[in-house]
């Protein structure tokens, strides 16, 4: 079997917003799964021991990176106002031996769905019982199929805060925050995820999703504890005050986001307490727009869920537009697992940004590849089609720059230089039909 591959006669979309597509190109891929060279097909003859794959003009781009997912659910809508006792009983079951086996099976399925849909790297920002750590290791050891996975284990929240008590470790002081960081580190995480504000899914009153929950001192202690061993911190923050407190404390990424003032904009761009001296925004518009924009006769959500979703979606969209205007580093995440946010529809987040925030398709692709890789600390290895980087690639039959929906069904997915065996993605028709209305 030949040890190298040459993808020839393809149009390359590099992942850099400043580099236009290049037709009739060849990508040489080494035995280790790294890109050896990129050039014009007529100027870059393949090595003698190359397997030559003529792509006949198809489009090749970097694999997609989803910077905000959860793997415990598939995005199928549930009644968000379900009774608390029923929800608590279900989560308690997950903590049993049987529950954990069910959970890891479900997570594996969702990871495979994401990979088949073109996601070659993803960051999971909140799972039960460190099953994300287990899945990451199974994938790395070749015992499960899925994207390159970065994980954060449990949320860190205050008592009664977002995700508590089942999805979060609770703490009510700087030292308790440090202790919970240490628990997650012992659990094997790659990131720390905190919740500075309430969230839509577990809010019990209008306005609670975004209400400040964590103090600046608590955030600062958590960030200091994580940063001293090189771990970055992501913060769920859904209000201007929550974002400001998180940034002052030194978080590295803001998840969801909100409208910004001058201080907030400045802290994103120059944050001395963050690990790298700046912070990034990961808006997750899909987490809000279906509930906020679809007719309530279709979603059947409560007044509380609807009101909070509208408020948070408006904040996220405004914050995203401000970030674009002021040159803040932006990534892409979907909040997959939430209602209406499946693991196969990352393209819809890009589509929504193009149509509702006015970014170009080239910019959208840059954000979901190059920018996401840089934010996650993977820019040296992934995110663009460049010599020396991993060959995590998508092969597409249509040009995504002309229609972003071309990303919905990749012709082939390549991970670490090897093509992933194509399997049928099981979709949720009722979700797709509703989202197509927006």
C-alpha positions in Angstrom: 0.0 0.0 0.0 1.4 3.4 -0.9 2.3 5.6 2.0 1.5 9.0 0.7 -1.5 10.6 -1.0 -1.8 13.3 -3.7 -5.1 15.1 -4.0 -4.9 16.5 -7.5 -7.0 18.8 -9.8 -8.9 20.4 -6.9 -9.9 24.0 -6.1 -8.4 24.9 -2.7 -10.1 27.2 -0.2 -7.2 27.8 2.1 -9.1 28.9 5.2 -7.4 32.4 5.2 -10.0 35.1 4.4 -7.4 37.0 2.6 -6.4 34.2 0.2 -8.8 33.6 -2.8 -9.6 30.1 -3.9 -7.0 28.5 -6.2 -8.1 26.1 -9.0 -6.3 23.1 -10.4 -4.2 22.5 -7.3 -2.5 19.4 -5.7 -2.1 18.7 -2.0 0.6 16.2 -1.1 0.0 14.3 2.2 2.6 12.4 4.1 2.5 9.0 5.8 2.1 10.9 9.2 -1.1 12.7 8.0 0.7 16.0 7.6 0.5 18.2 4.5 3.9 17.9 2.7 3.3 20.5 0.0 0.6 22.5 -1.8 0.9 23.8 -5.4 -0.4 23.9 -8.9 -1.1 20.4 -10.3 1.1 20.9 -13.4 4.0 22.1 -11.2 3.8 19.6 -8.4 4.3 16.0 -9.7 3.4 13.4 -7.0 6.1 11.2 -5.6 6.5 7.7 -7.0 5.0 6.1 -3.9 1.9 8.4 -3.9 -1.6 7.2 -4.2 -3.0 9.8 -6.7 -6.6 10.8 -6.2 -7.9 13.0 -9.1 -10.7 15.1 -7.6 -11.8 16.5 -10.9 -12.3 20.1 -9.9 -14.0 19.4 -6.6 -13.4 21.9 -3.7 -11.1 21.2 -0.8 -11.1 23.2 2.4 -9.9 22.7 6.0 -12.1 20.6 8.2 -14.7 22.5 10.3 -14.0 23.3 13.9 -16.9 23.6 16.3 -15.7 25.5 19.4 -18.8 25.1 21.6 -20.7 21.7 21.8 -22.2 19.3 24.3 -22.3 15.7 23.4 -24.9 14.4 25.9 -27.8 15.1 23.6 -28.5 15.2 19.8 -30.5 18.5 19.6 -33.9 16.9 19.2 -36.4 19.4 20.8 -37.7 18.7 24.2 -40.2 20.6 26.2 -37.8 23.1 27.8 -40.2 23.8 30.6 -40.3 20.1 31.5 -41.0 19.5 35.2 -37.9 19.8 37.4 -38.5 16.6 39.3 -38.6 14.6 36.0 -35.4 16.2 34.7 -33.6 15.6 38.0 -34.6 11.9 38.0 -33.3 11.5 34.5 -29.9 13.1 35.4 -29.6 11.0 38.5 -30.0 7.9 36.3 -27.0 9.0 34.3 -24.8 8.8 37.3 -25.3 5.0 37.7 -23.2 2.4 36.0 -26.0 1.7 33.5 -26.6 5.4 32.9 -22.9 6.1 32.2 -22.9 3.3 29.6 -26.0 4.8 27.9 -24.4 8.2 28.1 -21.1 7.3 26.5 -22.9 5.4 23.7 -25.0 8.5 23.0 -21.9 10.7 23.0 -20.0 8.4 20.6 -23.0 8.5 18.2 -23.1 12.3 18.3 -19.3 12.6 17.8 -19.5 10.3 14.8 -22.4 12.4 13.4 -20.3 15.6 13.7 -17.3 14.0 11.9 -19.5 12.7 9.1 -20.8 16.2 8.7 -17.4 17.7 8.3 -16.4 18.6 11.8 -12.8 17.4 12.4 -12.2 19.2 15.7 -14.5 20.3 18.4 -14.4 21.6 22.0 -16.9 20.1 24.4 -17.8 22.7 27.1 -19.7 20.8 29.7 -20.6 17.1 30.1 -21.6 14.7 32.9 -19.2 12.6 35.0 -16.1 13.1 32.8 -17.5 10.9 30.0 -16.1 13.5 27.6 -12.6 12.7 28.9 -13.3 9.0 28.4 -14.5 9.6 24.8 -11.6 11.9 24.0 -9.2 9.1 25.0 -11.1 6.5 23.1 -10.9 8.6 19.9 -7.2 9.3 20.4 -6.5 5.6 20.9 -8.4 4.6 17.8 -11.2 2.8 19.8 -13.9 5.3 18.7 -14.5 7.4 15.7 -14.9 11.2 16.0 -13.3 14.5 15.6 -10.2 15.7 17.6 -11.9 16.4 20.9 -11.0 19.0 23.6 -13.0 18.6 26.8 -13.9 20.5 29.9 -15.8 18.1 32.2 -18.2 19.7 34.6 -19.1 23.4 34.6 -17.9 25.4 37.5 -20.9 27.3 39.0 -22.1 28.9 42.2 -24.6 27.1 44.4 -27.8 27.0 42.4 -26.1 28.5 39.4 -26.3 27.5 35.7 -26.0 23.8 35.3 -26.1 23.1 39.1 -26.3 20.7 40.8 -25.8 17.9 38.2 -23.8 19.4 35.4 -21.7 21.7 37.6 -19.4 21.6 40.5 -20.6 24.3 42.9 -18.5 26.7 44.8 -19.1 30.0 46.6 -15.7 31.6 47.2 -12.4 32.0 45.4 -10.8 29.1 47.2 -13.8 26.8 46.5 -13.4 27.9 42.8 -9.7 26.9 42.9 -10.6 23.5 44.5 -13.1 22.8 41.7 -10.5 23.6 39.1 -8.2 21.1 40.7 -11.0 18.5 40.7 -11.5 19.0 37.0 -7.8 18.9 36.3 -7.6 15.6 38.2 -10.5 14.4 36.0 -8.3 15.0 32.9 -9.8 18.0 31.3 -8.2 20.2 28.6 -10.2 23.4 29.4 -12.1 24.9 32.4 -15.7 26.1 31.8 -17.3 28.5 34.2 -20.7 30.1 34.4 -20.7 33.7 35.3 -24.5 34.2 34.6 -27.7 32.2 34.5 -28.8 30.5 31.3 -32.0 30.0 29.3 -32.5 26.3 29.8 -32.7 26.3 33.6 -33.9 29.8 34.3 -37.1 29.9 36.4 -37.9 33.5 35.8 -37.7 36.1 33.1 -34.3 37.8 33.2 -32.6 35.0 35.1 -30.8 33.9 32.0 -28.0 36.5 32.1 -28.3 37.5 35.7 -24.9 37.7 37.3 -24.0 34.7 39.5 -20.3 34.6 39.9 -18.2 37.4 41.5 -15.1 38.9 39.9 -12.9 37.6 42.8 -14.2 34.0 42.1 -13.5 34.3 38.4 -10.0 35.7 39.0 -9.1 32.8 41.4 -10.4 30.2 38.9 -8.5 31.7 36.0 -5.3 32.0 38.1 -5.5 28.4 39.1 -6.1 27.2 35.5 -3.6 29.5 33.9 -0.7 28.5 36.2 -0.8 25.1 34.5 -1.5 26.3 31.0 -5.2 25.6 30.9 -7.5 28.2 29.3 -10.9 29.2 30.7 -14.2 29.6 28.9 -17.0 31.6 30.4 -20.8 31.2 29.8 -21.8 34.8 30.0 -25.1 36.2 28.6 -25.3 39.8 29.8 -23.1 42.9 29.6 -22.3 42.7 33.3 -21.6 38.9 33.1 -19.2 39.4 30.2 -17.5 42.3 31.9 -16.9 40.4 35.2 -15.6 37.4 33.2 -13.1 39.5 31.2 -11.9 41.4 34.3 -11.3 38.0 36.0 -9.1 36.9 33.0 -11.2 34.4 31.0 -9.9 33.4 27.6 -13.2 32.9 25.8 -16.6 34.4 26.2 -19.4 31.9 25.3 -22.6 33.4 23.9 -21.8 37.1 24.7 -23.8 40.3 25.0 -23.8 43.9 24.0 -20.5 45.6 24.8 -19.3 49.0 26.2 -15.9 50.6 25.7 -14.3 48.8 28.7 -15.5 45.4 27.4 -14.2 46.0 23.9 -10.8 47.1 25.3 -10.6 44.0 27.6 -11.3 41.6 24.7 -8.4 43.1 22.8 -6.0 43.6 25.7 -6.7 41.4 28.7 -3.6 41.2 31.0 -5.2 38.4 33.2 -5.9 36.1 30.3 -3.4 33.4 29.4 -2.5 34.9 26.0 -3.1 38.6 26.7 -6.4 38.8 24.8 -9.8 37.2 25.0 -12.1 35.8 22.2 -15.8 35.7 21.6 -17.7 32.5 20.7 -21.2 33.6 19.8 -23.7 30.7 19.6 -26.6 32.1 17.6 -28.1 28.7 17.0 -28.7 28.4 20.8 -31.1 31.3 20.7 -32.6 32.0 17.3 -34.9 29.0 16.8 -36.7 29.7 20.1 -36.6 33.5 19.6 -37.6 33.6 15.9 -39.9 30.6 15.3 -43.7 30.8 16.0 -44.4 29.7 19.5 -47.2 27.4 18.2 -44.3 25.4 16.6 -41.9 25.4 19.5 -44.4 25.1 22.4 -42.0 26.7 24.9 -43.1 28.5 28.1 -43.3 32.2 28.5 -40.1 32.2 30.6 -38.1 30.3 28.1 -39.4 32.4 25.2 -38.7 35.7 26.9 -35.2 34.7 28.0 -34.3 33.3 24.6 -35.4 36.5 22.9 -33.4 38.7 25.3 -30.2 36.5 25.0 -30.4 36.1 21.2 -30.7 39.9 20.8 -27.7 40.4 23.1 -25.6 37.7 21.3 -26.3 39.2 17.8 -25.5 42.7 18.9 -22.3 41.5 20.6 -21.2 39.6 17.5 -21.8 42.7 15.3 -19.8 44.8 17.7 -16.9 42.3 17.8 -16.8 42.4 14.0 -16.7 46.2 14.0 -13.9 46.5 16.5 -11.6 43.7 15.4 -12.2 41.3 18.3 -11.1 37.7 17.8 -14.1 35.7 17.0 -14.8 31.9 16.7 -17.7 29.7 15.8 -19.7 27.4 18.1 -23.2 26.1 17.9 -24.1 24.9 21.4 -25.0 21.5 19.8 -27.2 19.4 22.0 -29.5 22.2 22.9 -33.0 22.1 21.4 -32.9 22.6 17.6 -29.1 22.5 17.5 -28.0 19.2 16.1 -24.4 17.8 15.6 -24.8 17.9 11.8 -25.9 21.5 11.2 -22.8 23.7 11.9 -23.3 25.2 8.5 -26.5 26.8 9.8 -24.5 29.0 12.2 -22.5 30.3 9.3 -25.6 30.9 7.2 -27.3 32.8 10.0 -24.2 35.0 10.5 -24.1 35.7 6.8 -27.8 36.6 6.5 -28.3 38.3 9.9 -25.0 40.0 10.5 -23.8 40.6 7.0 -20.5 38.9 7.0 -19.1 37.5 3.8 -19.0 33.7 3.1 -15.2 33.9 3.0 -15.2 35.5 6.4 -17.5 32.8 7.8 -15.3 30.0 6.6 -12.2 31.8 8.0 -14.0 32.0 11.4 -14.9 28.3 11.5 -11.5 27.1 10.4 -8.4 29.4 10.9 -9.8 31.6 13.7 -11.2 28.7 15.7 -7.9 26.8 15.5 -6.1 29.9 16.8 -8.5 30.4 19.6 -8.3 26.8 20.7 -4.5 26.9 20.7 -4.3 24.6 17.6 -3.2 27.1 15.0 0.2 25.5 14.4 -1.5 22.2 13.5 -4.9 22.8 12.0 -7.3 25.4 10.6 -5.7 26.1 7.2 -4.3 24.2 4.2 -0.6 24.9 4.7 2.5 22.8 4.6 3.2 21.1 7.9 -0.3 21.1 9.2 -2.6 18.1 9.7 -4.6 17.0 6.6 -8.0 17.5 8.2 -9.9 18.3 5.1 -13.3 18.4 3.5 -13.9 17.5 -0.2 -17.0 19.3 -1.5 -18.8 18.9 -4.8 -20.1 22.5 -4.8 -18.4 25.8 -4.0 -19.3 26.8 -0.4 -18.4 30.4 -1.2 -21.3 30.5 -3.6 -23.7 28.6 -1.3 -22.7 27.9 2.3 -25.2 25.0 2.3 -22.6 23.0 0.3 -21.2 22.2 3.8 -24.3 20.3 4.7 -23.2 17.2 2.9 -19.5 16.8 2.3 -18.4 14.5 -0.5 -15.6 13.2 1.7 -14.1 14.0 5.1 -10.4 13.5 5.7 -9.0 13.2 9.3 -5.2 13.1 9.9 -4.6 12.3 6.2 -7.0 9.4 5.9 -10.5 9.5 4.4 -13.3 8.7 6.9 -15.5 5.9 5.8 -18.7 7.6 4.6 -21.9 6.7 6.5 -25.4 8.0 6.4 -26.1 10.7 8.9 -29.3 10.2 10.7 -31.1 13.5 10.7 -34.1 15.0 12.5 -36.5 16.1 9.8 -38.8 18.0 12.1 -35.8 20.2 13.2 -34.6 20.8 9.6 -38.1 21.7 8.4 -38.5 24.3 11.2 -35.1 25.8 10.8 -35.6 26.2 7.0 -38.5 28.5 7.8 -36.1 31.1 9.3 
